[in-house]
Amino acid sequence: MMRFESQAVTAQHHHGDLAFPLVLAADGPMSQQDLRAQSAVLMEQVATHGAILFRGGGVADAQAFDDFVAGFGLPNFAYEESLSNAVRHNRTPRVFTANEAPQDVEIFLHHEMAQTPYFPSHLFFYCEQAAASGGATPLCRSDVLLEKLTQQLPEFVARCRAHGARYSLTMPADADATSGQGRSWRQTLNVDAKEAAEARLTALEYGWQWMPDDAIRTTTPPLSLIRQAPSGNEVFFNQLIAAFCGWQDQRNEGTRSVTYGDGSAFDDADVQSAIEIAYDLVFDLPWESGDVALIDNYQVMHGRRSFSGQRSVLASLCLDSASA
C-alpha cells in the first residue's frame, strides 16, 4: 500500500504543535484504493491542520485528479449548480479550472462561496502547471485569525458577530473573463430568462435591481461573518476581505459591495486592520506541478497571487458526507 511521509517546506507555519499546512509526500502513485483505505485518517488530519499538501503522488492530468478526489468518497459540489461568481470551465464533471481572472489580478483571501447561502465543506486543488513566477495560493487559518481579531479589534468582532453581512454584486448579462467576478447571471443562477432569475432570487431571499445593460445587481440576506466549524472551532468565515480588496471591475466597487447585515457601513480602518492581520498569518503555498492540496473550507481562507508565465490550477469542491 502507498504510504505518506510528513515533510517540512520552507516558511511552513506552526500553530501550537500543528504544522500548517501538513505536507505529505507519497512513496508512490496514489490509487483510489489506497486513498479509500486512508481517507478517514486524512480527513481527520485536514480537520486538525486545516490544509494538506500532497506531493509526489503521480497525479498527471485532470482525470487522474478526478480519480484522486473520488478516492475520498465525498459528495461532489458541482460548479454549474453553485452561486459562484467566478468564471470557470469544467474539465471533467467533477473537475474545473480555478478562477480564470487575468494573471495580473490578485484574488484576495476568502472562504469559497461564503458570500452565498450554499458553500462547499472542502476544496481540492491540483497544480497542472506551476507558474514561471508567482502564482502561490495564500492560505490563512480563520480560527487563528478570529483569535487575533478578538484581541486587537474586539468591537469590530462584536459587530460582526451581532450583524453579519450583506453582499451586493452586479452580474453581467454575458460572462466577463477579465473579472474575477465575471460569471453571468444566467450561469450563476442557472436560468435562461429574467423572470426565472427573479424567481430564483426570491427563493434565495435576495434583493435585486435590473441595470440598463441587462446586468443585475443582487444583494444577499444577512449572512454570518463568524461561524462554528464542524471541528468545533469558531472561525471568521466570510468574503469580507475579498469583497473590499478585489471586487473591482467596470460594474463593481469593492467598498460598496458589502455592508453589515443591518445595512450600516463597515469602518474602513477596521477592515484594513483586519486585512493586515490576516495577511500576517498567510502561508503562501508554493506550487510544484503535480501537487494536490486539500483545504477545509470552514477553517482556511485561500486566494491567488498574481503570476507570470503559464499557470494551470484545477479545482474540485465537495460536501461533508453528513451534510449531503
C-alpha positions as CSV (number, residue, x, y, z in Angstrom):
1,M,0.0,0.0,0.0
2,M,1.2,3.5,-0.8
3,R,2.3,5.4,2.3
4,F,2.7,9.1,3.2
5,E,5.6,10.7,4.9
6,S,5.3,14.1,6.6
7,Q,7.7,16.7,5.3
8,A,8.7,20.2,6.0
9,V,8.6,23.0,3.5
10,T,10.2,26.5,3.5
11,A,8.4,29.0,5.7
12,Q,5.8,26.4,6.8
13,H,3.7,27.8,9.7
14,H,3.0,26.2,13.0
15,H,0.0,26.9,15.2
16,G,0.9,25.4,18.6
17,D,2.2,21.9,17.7
18,L,0.3,21.8,14.4
19,A,2.1,22.3,11.1
20,F,0.2,24.5,8.6
21,P,-0.2,23.1,6.1
22,L,0.5,19.5,6.7
23,V,2.8,18.3,3.9
24,L,2.6,14.6,2.9
25,A,4.9,13.1,0.4
26,A,3.7,9.8,-1.2
27,D,6.1,7.0,-1.7
28,G,4.4,6.0,-5.0
29,P,1.4,6.7,-7.2
30,M,-1.8,7.4,-5.2
31,S,-4.5,5.0,-6.3
32,Q,-8.2,5.3,-5.5
33,Q,-8.0,2.1,-3.5
34,D,-5.1,3.4,-1.4
35,L,-6.9,6.7,-0.8
36,R,-10.2,5.0,0.2
37,A,-8.2,2.9,2.8
38,Q,-6.6,6.0,4.3
39,S,-9.4,8.6,3.7
40,A,-10.7,8.6,7.2
41,V,-7.3,9.3,8.7
42,L,-6.6,12.0,6.1
43,M,-10.0,13.7,6.8
44,E,-9.1,13.7,10.5
45,Q,-5.8,15.3,9.6
46,V,-7.3,18.1,7.5
47,A,-9.8,18.8,10.2
48,T,-6.9,19.2,12.7
49,H,-4.3,21.0,10.4
50,G,-6.7,22.9,8.2
51,A,-4.9,22.0,4.9
52,I,-2.9,19.2,3.5
53,L,-0.4,19.5,0.6
54,F,0.1,16.1,-1.2
55,R,3.4,15.9,-3.1
56,G,4.8,13.2,-5.4
57,G,1.7,11.1,-5.8
58,G,1.8,10.8,-9.6
59,V,-1.3,12.9,-10.4
60,A,-0.6,13.7,-14.0
61,D,-3.8,15.2,-15.5
62,A,-7.4,16.3,-14.9
63,Q,-8.8,12.7,-15.0
64,A,-6.2,11.5,-12.5
65,F,-7.1,14.4,-10.3
66,D,-10.8,13.4,-10.6
67,D,-9.9,9.9,-9.6
68,F,-7.9,11.3,-6.6
69,V,-10.8,13.3,-5.3
70,A,-13.2,10.4,-5.8
71,G,-11.0,8.3,-3.6
72,F,-12.2,10.3,-0.6
73,G,-15.8,9.3,-1.2
74,L,-17.1,12.9,-0.6
75,P,-20.2,14.1,-2.4
76,N,-19.5,16.4,-5.3
77,F,-20.4,20.1,-5.1
78,A,-21.0,20.9,-8.8
79,Y,-19.8,24.2,-10.1
80,E,-22.7,24.6,-12.5
81,E,-25.1,24.3,-9.6
82,S,-23.3,26.8,-7.4
83,L,-23.8,30.5,-6.9
84,S,-20.1,31.2,-7.6
85,N,-19.3,34.4,-9.4
86,A,-16.0,33.2,-10.8
87,V,-15.6,32.3,-14.5
88,R,-14.6,28.6,-14.7
89,H,-14.7,25.8,-17.2
90,N,-15.3,22.1,-16.5
91,R,-12.6,19.6,-17.5
92,T,-14.5,16.6,-16.1
93,P,-17.9,16.5,-14.3
94,R,-16.0,16.9,-11.0
95,V,-13.0,19.0,-12.0
96,F,-12.9,22.6,-13.4
97,T,-10.5,25.4,-13.9
98,A,-9.8,27.7,-10.9
99,N,-10.8,31.3,-11.2
100,E,-9.8,32.4,-14.7
101,A,-9.2,36.1,-13.9
102,P,-6.2,37.6,-15.7
103,Q,-2.7,36.6,-14.3
104,D,-2.0,40.2,-13.1
105,V,-5.2,40.2,-11.0
106,E,-4.8,39.1,-7.4
107,I,-7.6,37.1,-5.8
108,F,-7.8,38.0,-2.2
109,L,-8.4,35.8,0.9
110,H,-11.9,34.3,1.1
111,H,-13.8,31.2,2.1
112,E,-15.2,29.6,-1.0
113,M,-18.7,30.9,-1.7
114,A,-19.1,32.3,1.8
115,Q,-21.0,35.2,0.1
116,T,-23.8,32.8,-0.7
117,P,-26.1,30.6,1.4
118,Y,-24.6,27.4,-0.1
119,F,-20.9,26.6,0.1
120,P,-18.6,23.5,0.0
121,S,-17.0,22.0,3.0
122,H,-13.8,21.0,1.3
123,L,-11.7,22.2,-1.6
124,F,-9.2,20.2,-3.7
125,F,-6.7,22.0,-5.9
126,Y,-4.4,20.4,-8.4
127,C,-1.4,22.1,-10.0
128,E,-1.4,21.0,-13.6
129,Q,1.4,23.5,-14.4
130,A,3.2,25.8,-12.0
131,A,3.7,29.4,-13.0
132,A,7.1,30.7,-14.1
133,S,7.0,33.1,-11.2
134,G,4.4,34.0,-8.6
135,G,1.0,32.2,-8.5
136,A,1.2,30.9,-5.0
137,T,-2.1,30.1,-3.2
138,P,-2.1,32.1,0.1
139,L,-3.7,30.2,3.0
140,C,-4.9,31.6,6.3
141,R,-6.4,29.8,9.3
142,S,-9.6,31.6,10.1
143,D,-9.8,30.3,13.7
144,V,-6.4,31.8,14.4
145,L,-7.4,35.0,12.6
146,L,-10.5,35.3,14.8
147,E,-8.4,34.9,17.9
148,K,-6.1,37.7,16.7
149,L,-9.1,39.9,15.7
150,T,-10.8,39.4,19.1
151,Q,-7.6,40.5,20.8
152,Q,-6.9,43.5,18.6
153,L,-10.3,44.6,17.3
154,P,-12.8,43.4,19.9
155,E,-15.5,46.0,19.0
156,F,-15.3,45.1,15.3
157,V,-15.6,41.4,16.1
158,A,-18.7,42.1,18.3
159,R,-20.4,44.0,15.5
160,C,-19.5,41.2,13.1
161,R,-21.0,38.7,15.5
162,A,-24.1,40.7,16.0
163,H,-25.0,41.8,12.5
164,G,-23.3,39.5,9.9
165,A,-23.0,41.0,6.4
166,R,-24.9,41.6,3.2
167,Y,-23.1,41.2,-0.1
168,S,-24.0,43.2,-3.2
169,L,-22.7,42.3,-6.7
170,T,-23.6,43.3,-10.2
171,M,-23.6,40.3,-12.5
172,P,-23.2,40.9,-16.3
173,A,-25.6,39.5,-18.9
174,D,-22.7,37.7,-20.6
175,A,-19.6,36.2,-19.0
176,D,-16.7,38.7,-18.5
177,A,-13.4,36.8,-18.4
178,T,-11.5,39.9,-17.5
179,S,-13.1,40.0,-14.0
180,G,-12.7,37.7,-11.0
181,Q,-16.5,38.1,-10.5
182,G,-17.4,37.9,-14.2
183,R,-19.8,35.0,-14.3
184,S,-23.1,36.0,-16.0
185,W,-26.3,36.0,-14.1
186,R,-27.7,33.3,-16.4
187,Q,-24.8,31.0,-15.5
188,T,-24.7,32.0,-11.8
189,L,-28.5,31.5,-11.3
190,N,-28.7,28.6,-13.8
191,V,-31.6,30.3,-15.7
192,D,-32.3,31.5,-19.2
193,A,-34.7,34.4,-18.7
194,K,-35.2,37.4,-16.4
195,E,-38.4,36.0,-15.0
196,A,-36.7,32.8,-14.0
197,A,-33.8,34.8,-12.4
198,E,-36.3,36.8,-10.3
199,A,-38.0,33.6,-9.2
200,R,-34.6,32.1,-8.2
201,L,-33.6,35.2,-6.3
202,T,-36.9,35.4,-4.5
203,A,-36.4,31.8,-3.3
204,L,-32.9,32.8,-2.1
205,E,-34.3,35.8,-0.3
206,Y,-32.0,38.1,-2.3
207,G,-32.9,41.6,-3.3
208,W,-32.2,42.7,-6.9
209,Q,-32.2,45.6,-9.4
210,W,-32.0,45.3,-13.2
211,M,-29.5,47.6,-14.8
212,P,-29.8,49.3,-18.3
213,D,-27.4,46.9,-20.0
214,D,-29.3,43.8,-18.7
215,A,-26.9,43.3,-15.9
216,I,-28.4,42.7,-12.5
217,R,-27.3,44.0,-9.1
218,T,-28.2,41.5,-6.3
219,T,-28.0,41.8,-2.5
220,T,-27.9,38.8,-0.2
221,P,-29.9,38.5,3.0
222,P,-27.7,38.8,6.2
223,L,-25.1,36.1,6.3
224,S,-22.9,35.1,9.2
225,L,-19.4,36.6,9.5
226,I,-18.5,34.3,12.3
227,R,-19.4,30.6,12.4
228,Q,-18.6,27.4,14.3
229,A,-16.8,25.0,12.1
230,P,-17.6,21.2,12.3
231,S,-14.3,20.9,14.1
232,G,-15.8,22.9,16.9
233,N,-13.5,25.9,16.3
234,E,-15.1,29.4,15.8
235,V,-13.9,30.9,12.5
236,F,-14.0,34.2,10.7
237,F,-16.0,32.8,7.8
238,N,-16.8,35.3,5.1
239,Q,-15.8,37.1,1.9
240,L,-15.2,40.5,3.5
241,I,-11.5,40.8,2.6
242,A,-12.1,39.6,-1.0
243,A,-15.0,42.0,-1.4
244,F,-13.2,45.0,-0.1
245,C,-9.9,44.3,-1.9
246,G,-10.9,42.5,-5.0
247,W,-14.5,43.0,-6.2
248,Q,-13.4,45.8,-8.5
249,D,-14.4,45.8,-12.2
250,Q,-16.4,48.0,-14.5
251,R,-19.6,47.1,-12.6
252,N,-18.5,46.8,-9.0
253,E,-16.6,48.8,-6.4
254,G,-15.3,46.7,-3.5
255,T,-16.0,49.1,-0.6
256,R,-19.7,49.3,-1.8
257,S,-20.1,45.6,-2.2
258,V,-20.5,44.6,1.4
259,T,-22.3,46.1,4.4
260,Y,-23.2,44.9,7.9
261,G,-26.4,42.9,7.9
262,D,-28.3,45.9,9.2
263,G,-27.2,47.9,6.2
264,S,-24.7,50.0,8.0
265,A,-21.2,50.6,6.5
266,F,-18.1,48.9,7.7
267,D,-15.4,51.2,9.1
268,D,-12.6,51.2,6.5
269,A,-10.0,51.4,9.3
270,D,-11.4,48.3,10.9
271,V,-11.4,46.3,7.7
272,Q,-7.9,47.5,6.7
273,S,-6.6,46.4,10.1
274,A,-8.3,43.0,9.7
275,I,-6.8,42.6,6.2
276,E,-3.3,43.3,7.6
277,I,-3.8,40.9,10.5
278,A,-5.0,38.2,8.1
279,Y,-2.1,38.6,5.6
280,D,0.4,38.5,8.5
281,L,-0.9,34.9,9.1
282,V,-0.7,33.8,5.5
283,F,1.3,30.9,4.3
284,D,1.9,31.1,0.5
285,L,1.6,27.6,-0.8
286,P,4.5,27.1,-3.3
287,W,3.0,25.0,-6.1
288,E,5.0,22.3,-7.9
289,S,3.5,20.7,-11.0
290,G,1.6,17.5,-9.8
291,D,0.8,18.8,-6.3
292,V,-2.6,18.4,-4.8
293,A,-4.0,20.4,-1.9
294,L,-7.0,19.5,0.3
295,I,-8.4,22.5,2.2
296,D,-11.0,22.6,4.9
297,N,-13.2,25.5,3.6
298,Y,-14.6,26.2,7.1
299,Q,-11.3,26.7,8.7
300,V,-9.0,28.1,6.0
301,M,-9.2,31.1,3.7
302,H,-7.4,31.0,0.3
303,G,-6.6,33.2,-2.6
304,R,-4.3,33.5,-5.6
305,R,-1.2,35.6,-6.0
306,S,-0.6,37.3,-9.4
307,F,1.9,35.4,-11.6
308,S,3.8,35.4,-14.9
309,G,4.0,32.6,-17.5
310,Q,1.6,29.8,-17.9
311,R,-0.2,28.5,-14.8
312,S,-2.9,25.9,-14.6
313,V,-4.6,25.0,-11.3
314,L,-7.7,22.9,-11.3
315,A,-10.3,22.6,-8.6
316,S,-12.9,20.3,-7.2
317,L,-15.4,21.1,-4.5
318,C,-17.0,18.7,-2.1
319,L,-19.5,18.4,0.7
320,D,-19.2,16.6,4.0
321,S,-20.9,13.2,3.7
322,A,-23.1,14.1,6.7
323,S,-24.4,17.3,5.0
324,A,-25.0,15.9,1.6
